[in-house]
Amino acid sequence: MIDANSIALVVNEPAPGRFYWVLQKQDIDDGSAVDTASAPLPSYGLAMMAGMFALQRRRGFFSRRPARDSYESRADFGPTTIQ
């Protein structure tokens, strides 16, 4: 079993506009991939968020927290300009 704390998240862009996240071991001898994106994402940020989700899922983050149907923020950010 792999220790989830010794896994690094890396985002690669092998072609312009095609970003892949990779979870890989942080060993000096073996930096092999543990998990990778199955399809490219259109931005670095989306690839990073998807990779973080995969890393948190691997660490069991979601299994320890109670599931919620929705989340309501206590902060009021005011009206948005998104149409």
C-alpha positions in Angstrom: 0.0 0.0 0.0 1.3 3.5 -0.9 1.4 6.2 1.8 -0.8 9.0 0.6 1.4 11.6 2.2 4.3 10.6 -0.1 2.3 11.4 -3.3 2.9 14.5 -5.3 0.4 16.2 -7.7 1.9 17.3 -11.0 0.2 19.0 -13.9 1.6 18.4 -17.4 0.9 20.2 -20.7 2.1 17.8 -23.4 0.4 19.9 -26.1 -0.9 23.5 -26.0 -4.2 23.7 -24.1 -4.2 20.0 -23.0 -3.5 19.6 -19.3 -3.2 16.3 -17.5 -2.9 15.8 -13.7 -0.6 13.0 -12.5 -0.3 11.7 -8.9 3.2 10.3 -8.6 5.4 8.8 -5.8 7.9 11.1 -4.3 10.7 8.5 -4.1 14.2 9.4 -5.3 14.6 6.0 -7.0 11.1 5.6 -8.4 8.9 8.6 -9.3 6.3 6.4 -11.0 2.7 7.5 -11.6 0.1 6.3 -9.1 -2.9 7.7 -10.9 -3.4 10.0 -13.9 -6.2 11.9 -15.7 -8.0 9.8 -18.2 -8.7 12.8 -20.5 -7.2 16.3 -21.0 -8.6 19.3 -19.3 -8.7 22.8 -21.0 -6.8 24.7 -18.3 -4.1 24.3 -15.7 -6.5 25.3 -12.9 -9.1 22.7 -13.8 -6.4 20.0 -14.0 -5.0 21.1 -10.6 -8.5 21.0 -9.0 -9.3 17.6 -10.5 -5.9 16.3 -9.3 -6.5 17.6 -5.8 -9.9 15.9 -5.7 -8.2 12.6 -6.7 -5.5 13.1 -4.1 -8.1 13.8 -1.4 -10.2 10.8 -2.4 -7.1 8.6 -2.2 -6.3 10.0 1.3 -9.9 9.1 2.4 -10.9 12.7 3.0 -14.4 12.2 1.7 -15.1 9.0 3.6 -14.6 10.6 7.0 -16.8 13.6 6.5 -20.6 13.4 6.6 -22.3 13.8 3.2 -24.3 17.0 2.6 -26.9 17.5 -0.1 -25.9 21.2 -0.4 -23.7 23.8 1.2 -24.8 27.3 2.1 -22.2 29.9 2.6 -22.6 32.2 5.6 -20.8 35.0 3.8 -22.7 37.3 1.5 -20.5 38.2 -1.5 -23.1 40.5 -3.1 -24.4 40.4 -6.6 -22.3 38.9 -9.3 -21.7 40.0 -12.8 -21.9 36.5 -14.3 -24.7 36.3 -16.8 
